[in-house]
Amino acid sequence: MIRRMAGLVAFAACAALAQNAASSPVFEVASVKPAGPLPIPSGGSSSGSFSGSSFRMRGGPGTDDPGQFTAPSVSLGTLLETAYGVRFDQISGPDWLMSEQYSISAKIPPNVTKDQFHLMLQNLLAERFHLTLHHGTKDFPAYELLVANGGPKMKPSPPVADAATAPPAGAASRLERDKNGFLVLPPGISNAMTTGNGMSRYTYRMTMAEFAERLGSMVNASNGEVFGAIVPIVVDKTGLTGKFDFTLEFVGLYRPPAFMAPAAPRGDQPPEASVASDPGPNLFTALERQLGLKLVKGSTASLDLLIIDHVDKV
């Protein structure tokens, strides 16, 4: 009788585990290894460049490689952002979340949805880093993105720009510049940034909703905030649809945090020119003059807050 009861208990435990596995998907196999420190843009904090594929993660549902997820050098903070659909300033945890870098490679089962993929990342973080967390709320400053008087000054993207073409490895470091110093976007890259002489120069190929998601961090750059500071929420209220090709230049540079390792200057960096007596427009003025858009400050908005209870570095 005792043996029979033990067998029933074991069967029930196995059934529960099978049910949990079915409801909480996992990668078929995954490798997680420590990686080197995160570099700042080539040329240092005063002159460098970022592009939309510089440190990006590759693969997963909706990409050209749905069966494999790779990230050669990614922080735990970035993995949390992806897994839970939040920004880094919606995470409350240890200081090293962005400084410690990891190399991730994982095989994804067939026919996985994006929601299931996010659950797989959450399960991977819980299994390998022993992550535990709970949810709260946090208030953020908010802005509205509107069309300024006179209408928008951006040109719609050509149809070829919508092609889901993944850039080749290393494409981000080989971008060319136009006569005004802006990076030229090849297919598969949606945004790029160069800095120098106190100015930030952005090149974009995206929708206004996507642009609004990035504007909060640009407000911080215009104010000289350190990368990773609390980012305002920007809501797209332009009513503009489709993708646009445009550039934006304004006074303000990101100040990288201390944990980012300096990178050696690249040979193709243009020489630093003397700063003019008129340094240029701030972000708000540049948006209106160059794009025909404006930012209007609104009330605060509450977002979900991930509060880390425990997480291991290794």
N, C-alpha and C positions, 0 to 999 in steps of 0.2 A: 504493500500500500504506500509506504514511504517512497519507494523507488518510483511508483506510478505518479505520485504527487510531484516529485522532483522533475520527472520527465515533462509533466504538464507545465510546470513553472518555466523550465528551459524553453519549451515550445512557445509559450506566451512571450518570453523575453525576445526570442528570435523573431517572432511575428511583429513585435513592437519595433525592433530595430529595422526590419524590412519596411514597415510602414513609414518610419522616420526617414529612411533613405529615399523612399519613393516621393515623399512630400518635400524633401530638402535635397535638391540635386547637388552632386559633387563632380569635380573633374575626374576623368578616367585615370590620369596620372599627372602629378605636378611636381616641379622642382623649384625650390626656393633657396637661393644662396646669397650671402652678403656681396655687395658690389662696392665700387669705389665711391669717393665723395662726389657730390653734385657740383659740376663746374659752373661758373658764371659765364655770360656770353663772351665769345672770343674778343680779346682786346681789353678786357677789364670792365669796370663799371662805368667808365666815362665814354667808351667807344666800343660798340659791339653789335651783335645781331641775334635775334631769336626768330624762329619760324614755327609754323603750325605743326611741324613734324620733328622738331629738335629732340625732344625727350619723350615722344609719344609712345604709347602702348599700341601694339599691333594685333590684329586678328579678333575673332569673336563673331557673334551673330551680326549680320548686316554688313560684313566686310568681305573682302576678296579671299579671306582665309578663315572661314567660320569654324574650322576644326582645330585651330591652334591659337593660343594666346601667348604672346611673348612681350616682355618688358626688360630690356637689357640693363637699365638702371632706373629704378623707380623707388620713391619713398613710400613708407607705410601710410603717410598722410594722403598721398595721391591715390593709393589703393583704396583707402577708406572713402575718398571722394567718389571714386568710380563705383564701388560696391554699394554705397548707400545713397548715391545721387545728391550729394551735398557739396558745398564749397569748403575750403580748408578752414575758413573762419567760422564754420558751423561745427567745428570739432574742438572739444575741450579735452586736452590730454598732455602728455609729457612733451618737453621742448624738443626732443630728438625725433619727433614724428616726421619732420621734413628733412632732417640732416642725414639720418641713416638711410643708405640706399641698398636695394636688393635687386637681384636678377631673377626674374620669374619666367618659367616656361611650363605651360599646362596644355594637355590634350582635352578637347571638348567633345562630348558625345554628339552624335548626329541630331539634327532637328531641335536644337536648343534655342529657346527664345531669349530675348534680351533680359527679361525679368528673371528667368532661370539662371542665366549667366551671372547676374548680379548676386543671386543667392549662392552660387558656386564660389564667388569671390568672398562673400561673407563667411561661408563655411571654411574656406581655406585660411582666412585670417584667424578664425576661432581655433582651428586645429593646429596650425603651425606657430602662431604667435600667442596662443592662449588668450585671445582677446575676449573681454567681457565689457559690456557698456549698457547704459540706459539712456532714455531720451528726455529732453527738456525743451525749453523754448528760449529764444534770444531775440532781442529787438535790434534792428539795423536801420541806419539812415537810408532814406529812399529818395529816388529821383524818377521823373517821367521824361522819356525821350519823345519829342514832338517835332513836327515839321515847322520850320521857321517861316516868317513872312517872305514871300518870294518863291517858295517851293523848294524841293530838293535839287541838289546840284550833282547828283551821282548818276552814272550811266549803268543801265542794266547789264548783267553779265551775259556774254554770248553763250549760246546753247552748249558749246563744247566744254564750258567751265563747269557744267553740271555733271560731267562724266565722272563716275566713281572710279577714278584711276589712282591707284596707290603709287606714290613717288618711289623711285628706286632708293636703295639704301645709300645714305650720305647725301641725298639731294639737297637737304636743308643747308648743308655747309657750302654748297656750290651755287647758291643763288646769285644772279647778276644784279647790278644796280642800273637804274635809268639815269638820265642826265641830271635829275634833281636829287639823286642819292637814295631814292626809294628802291627796295628790293622788288624784283620782278617775279611774280608768282607763276610757277609752272603748273600743269595739271596735277591735281591731287593735293595741293597745298592751299589752304584757305586764308592764311594770314602770316605776316612776317613783320618784324620790328627791327629797326636799327636805331642806335643812339650815338650822340656825339655833339660837342659844343653846347651842351645843356639842353639839346632838343631830342624829342622822341619822334620818330618817323614810322608810321604804320602803313602797311599795304593790306587791303582786305578784298576778299571775294566771298560774300556771304549775305544772308538775309538780315533785315533790321532786328529781328528777334535775337539772332545769334550775336549781332553787334552789341545789342543792349546788355547781353550777359557779360561782355568784356569791358563795358564802359565803366563799371564800378571800380575796377582795378586801375583804370586810366585816370579816374578822378584822384586816386591816391598818388599816382605817379606825378600828376600835375601839382599836387601839394607836397611832393618830396617825401612821401611816406615810405617806410621800409617795406620791401616785398613781404607779404604775409600779414600785413596789418588788416584790421577790420575793413571789409569792402562794402561800400554802399550797394543797395539793390537798385537796379535800373529797370523800369518797366517800359516795354516798347508800346507807344501809343501813336506811332506815325501813321498807321493804316497802310503802309507800303508793303507790297507783296513781291515775292521773287527775290533773286540774288542780284547784288550790285557789285561792281568793281570800283574801288575808290581808295584814295590815300588821305592821310591825316597827319599833320605836323603841328606840334605845340611844345611850349617850354615845359620841361619837367623830365626827370630821369628817375627810374627805379633805383633805390639804394638796396643792393643785395644784402641779406643777413650775413652775419659773421661766419656761419657754418659753410657757406659756399666757397669752394676752392677756386682760386684765381686760375684762369687759363692763359696760355701764352698768346700774345698778339698775333693775328694772322697777317700774312704778307699783302693781302689785297685790301686792307683797311685804308681808306683815304686819309691824307694828312689832316691833322687838326688845324682848323682855321681860327683866327682870332675872333672872339665873341663880339658881335656888333653892338653898337650903343643901344639899338632897339633889339632886344633879345628875341622877340617874336611873340605870338599870341598865346594866351593860356588855353586850356582845353575848351572852355565854354565859348570863348571867342572864335577859336579855330573851327569848332563844330558848325557855327552859324555861317562864318565866312567861306569855308571850304566845302561844306557838305549841305548847307541849307537846312540844318537841324539845330535843335536847342534842347538843353537840359534844364528842367524846372524842378526845384527841390520840393518834395512832398513831405508827408508825415512819415513816421517810422513804421516799419513792417516787421512782423514776427516770423521767424523761420525755425524749423526743427534744429535742435542742438544735440549732437552726439557727445555724451559725457563718458569718457573712457574710465572704467573702473580698474581694469588691469590689462596690461599688454607687455609681452617680453620682446627684447631687442632681437634675440636669436631664437 
